[in-house]
Amino acid sequence: MKKLLIVLAAVFMLVGCSSDSGDKKDTSVNEEGFVFEVNGTAISMNEDTSSILEGLGKELSYYEAKSCAFEGMDKTYTYADFQLLTYPKDDKDYVNSVVLKSDTVATQEGVSIGDTKAKVEEKYGKDFEDKNGAYVYTKGKSKLEFIFTDDTVTSITYTAITK
C-alpha cells in the first residue's frame, strides 16, 4: 500500500508540472478544444479576447453588430489571412470563431486551404460528422470544419460551442 501511495504521489507531481519553461502562452486548452495559432498567439474558442487581440496587433478592418444570441455586440476582426469573430458575455468578448482565408496559415496539425481530403483524414482521422460533404470534427467546446470543392480544402473554420 505504501508503494502505491508513493507511485500515485509521483504521478500527481508529474502531471502537475510543465516541462516548458519558456514564455510561450499556455495552450493546455488544447485538451478542451481546437486551438488556432498565428504568429505565436494561441486562439482558443470561448476564450476572453483581450490578450488575444493584443497579441494579434492591428486588424485590417473591424465590424460590429448587435448580437442575436447574446446581449451586446458581436465583433469581427479581419486580418490578412483570417477573421476572428467574437461574442459578448458578462461585459467581455469571447472567441466565437476563426475563419482561415488563405493558404499562408494552417491548423496546428498543418492543414491549410488547398490541401486534400486525404491529408485532412491523415491529420484528424475519420471520426467526423459529414455535413453535405464538409468534415466537422468536435473536440471539447469547439468544432473544426473543413469544406471541400471536389477533394480540395476550400474553407477552414474553428467554431465555439457556446451551449
C-alpha positions as CSV (number, residue, x, y, z in Angstrom):
1,M,0.0,0.0,0.0
2,K,2.9,2.4,0.8
3,K,4.5,1.8,-2.6
4,L,1.1,2.5,-4.3
5,L,0.8,5.8,-2.5
6,I,4.4,6.8,-3.4
7,V,3.7,5.9,-7.1
8,L,0.5,7.9,-7.1
9,A,2.2,10.9,-5.5
10,A,4.9,10.8,-8.2
11,V,2.3,10.6,-11.0
12,F,0.4,13.5,-9.4
13,M,3.6,15.6,-9.3
14,L,4.5,14.8,-12.9
15,V,1.0,15.6,-14.2
16,G,1.0,18.9,-12.3
17,C,4.4,20.0,-13.7
18,S,5.1,21.5,-17.0
19,S,8.4,20.9,-18.9
20,D,8.0,24.1,-20.9
21,S,9.8,26.9,-19.0
22,G,9.6,29.4,-21.9
23,D,7.4,32.4,-22.1
24,K,5.1,30.8,-24.6
25,K,1.4,31.1,-23.9
26,D,-0.1,28.1,-22.1
27,T,-2.0,26.1,-24.8
28,S,-3.2,23.4,-22.4
29,V,-6.7,24.3,-23.5
30,N,-5.8,22.1,-26.4
31,E,-7.4,19.3,-24.4
32,E,-10.6,21.4,-24.1
33,G,-10.9,22.1,-27.8
34,F,-9.2,23.1,-31.0
35,V,-6.7,25.9,-31.0
36,F,-5.6,28.1,-33.9
37,E,-2.1,29.6,-33.5
38,V,-0.7,32.5,-35.6
39,N,2.5,34.5,-35.0
40,G,2.9,33.0,-31.5
41,T,-0.6,33.8,-30.4
42,A,-2.9,30.9,-29.5
43,I,-6.6,31.4,-30.1
44,S,-8.9,29.0,-28.2
45,M,-12.7,29.0,-28.7
46,N,-14.7,30.6,-25.9
47,E,-11.5,32.4,-24.6
48,D,-11.5,36.0,-23.4
49,T,-10.2,38.0,-26.4
50,S,-8.4,40.9,-24.6
51,S,-4.9,39.3,-24.5
52,I,-5.5,37.6,-27.9
53,L,-6.2,41.0,-29.6
54,E,-3.0,42.4,-28.1
55,G,-1.0,39.5,-29.5
56,L,-2.5,39.9,-33.0
57,G,-1.9,43.6,-33.4
58,K,-3.9,46.0,-35.5
59,E,-6.6,44.4,-37.7
60,L,-7.2,45.4,-41.3
61,S,-10.8,46.0,-40.7
62,Y,-13.3,45.9,-37.8
63,Y,-17.1,45.4,-37.8
64,E,-19.7,45.1,-35.1
65,A,-23.4,44.3,-35.0
66,K,-26.0,43.7,-32.3
67,S,-25.8,40.1,-31.2
68,C,-28.8,37.8,-32.0
69,A,-27.8,35.2,-29.4
70,F,-26.2,37.3,-26.6
71,E,-26.7,40.8,-25.0
72,G,-24.2,43.2,-26.6
73,M,-22.3,43.4,-29.8
74,D,-20.8,40.6,-31.9
75,K,-17.5,41.8,-33.4
76,T,-15.5,40.8,-36.4
77,Y,-11.7,41.5,-36.7
78,T,-10.3,40.9,-40.2
79,Y,-6.6,40.2,-40.6
80,A,-4.7,39.4,-43.8
81,D,-5.2,35.6,-43.6
82,F,-8.1,35.0,-41.2
83,Q,-11.1,36.5,-39.4
84,L,-11.7,36.5,-35.7
85,L,-15.4,36.7,-34.6
86,T,-16.4,37.3,-31.0
87,Y,-19.5,37.1,-28.9
88,P,-20.3,39.3,-25.8
89,K,-20.9,37.9,-22.3
90,D,-20.5,39.4,-18.8
91,D,-19.0,42.7,-20.2
92,K,-16.3,40.8,-22.0
93,D,-15.8,39.5,-25.6
94,Y,-15.0,35.8,-26.2
95,V,-13.8,33.9,-29.3
96,N,-16.8,32.6,-31.3
97,S,-14.9,31.5,-34.4
98,V,-11.9,31.8,-36.6
99,V,-12.2,31.6,-40.4
100,L,-9.0,30.9,-42.3
101,K,-8.9,32.9,-45.6
102,S,-5.7,31.9,-47.3
103,D,-3.2,29.1,-47.6
104,T,-0.5,31.0,-45.8
105,V,-2.0,29.9,-42.4
106,A,-2.7,26.4,-41.2
107,T,-4.1,24.4,-38.4
108,Q,-1.7,23.3,-35.6
109,E,-1.7,19.9,-37.4
110,G,-0.5,21.5,-40.6
111,V,-3.7,21.5,-42.8
112,S,-4.4,24.6,-44.9
113,I,-6.6,25.7,-47.7
114,G,-5.6,23.9,-50.9
115,D,-4.8,20.6,-49.1
116,T,-6.5,17.4,-49.9
117,K,-9.3,15.4,-48.1
118,A,-6.7,12.6,-47.7
119,K,-4.4,15.0,-45.7
120,V,-7.3,16.1,-43.5
121,E,-8.2,12.5,-42.8
122,E,-4.5,11.7,-42.2
123,K,-4.1,14.5,-39.6
124,Y,-7.6,14.4,-38.0
125,G,-8.8,10.8,-38.6
126,K,-12.2,9.6,-39.8
127,D,-14.2,10.5,-36.6
128,F,-16.0,13.4,-38.2
129,E,-19.6,14.4,-38.9
130,D,-20.3,14.7,-42.7
131,K,-22.4,17.8,-43.3
132,N,-23.1,17.8,-47.0
133,G,-19.6,16.9,-47.9
134,A,-17.9,19.0,-45.2
135,Y,-16.0,17.3,-42.4
136,V,-16.8,18.6,-39.0
137,Y,-14.6,17.5,-36.1
138,T,-15.7,18.1,-32.5
139,K,-13.3,18.5,-29.6
140,G,-14.3,19.8,-26.2
141,K,-16.2,23.0,-26.6
142,S,-15.2,23.6,-30.2
143,K,-15.7,22.4,-33.8
144,L,-13.3,22.4,-36.7
145,E,-14.9,22.4,-40.1
146,F,-13.3,21.7,-43.5
147,I,-15.2,22.5,-46.6
148,F,-14.1,20.9,-49.9
149,T,-14.5,21.5,-53.6
150,D,-14.0,18.1,-55.1
151,D,-11.2,16.8,-52.9
152,T,-9.5,20.1,-52.1
153,V,-10.0,22.1,-48.9
154,T,-11.5,25.5,-49.8
155,S,-12.5,26.7,-46.3
156,I,-11.4,26.0,-42.7
157,T,-13.5,27.3,-39.7
158,Y,-13.0,26.9,-36.0
159,T,-16.2,27.5,-34.0
160,A,-17.0,27.7,-30.3
161,I,-19.7,25.6,-28.8
162,T,-21.4,28.1,-26.6
163,K,-24.2,26.0,-25.0
